[in-house]
């Protein structure tokens, strides 16, 4: 398990602890790594608030734990690998941290992928960071497409090692879309993605819509305003939200111990391609330890479009179309 933030109230913490204890007793090796630190003054993404007492409880029942230093770049993964290399192999990944806020107050998504090949790729990524907990050296894994049992094709990406490949793959998918693009991300700050989205919106040939976290994007724009050379990003962002139908969640500003109710889901849909995982569409995410699954599936894309449109409508986006 690679989880950015780990902080649960007593009831869910006890449930999770009991599951781990039972697994260890039946001979399962359980390993957990998480982000230890966070650069001061950065709110993209909001800092973790690790519950060290809960970590100690996990360790006491036999779970191996490792804190990965989050300075200067974050261990921002959110995934679980089960039984890699066996018939029971599976991957659980998405935007969800192990926190009460993630499970109850924030918008989040998770995907379960039953694939020995994909589980093995993530196990290799995990092992590399476990053995050498240096974020900047991780993610140097190039993975091909894998076909699942139902014919769905999936492909993983890991950052920072393959971050440029990831953002350019996302940008190509946006640029080549012929029917629709949906964006669901707390922030949009990656240069290639911002630029491509702005160009597609300007052309007005594709249905573009989505949702973001307005509070976090306000902070990002303040940061851009103080950076030489970042003015074009402000222009690009405003051209996107001016031309397309975007919802904007006004979440509670981050403060230690406050309620976290961010729009936290991370999905990009371009026609029948879906990208989802721990990666915000952000410049900082390109340097963090992140994971993304690219999925080629009309059915999954339709499901994700419906989800994004529902969330966007909740926060001022275009209303849902009723057949």
Secondary structure, DSSP 8 states (H G I E B T S, - for coil): -EES-EE--HHHHHHHHHHHHHHHHTT---EEEEE----TT--SS------HHHHHHHHHTT-EEEEE--SSS-B--EEEEESTTSTT-EEEEES--EEHHHHHTSB--EEEE--HHHHHHHHHHHHHHHHS--GGG--------EE-TTS-EEEEEEETTTHHHHHHHHHHHHHH-SSEEEEE-S-B--HHHHHHHHHHHHHT-SEEEEEEEHHHHHHHHHHHHTSTT-HHHHHHHHHHHHHSEEEEE------TTS----B---EEEETTEEEEES--BSTGGGTSBEEEEEEE-HHHHHHHHHHHHHHHHHTTS------
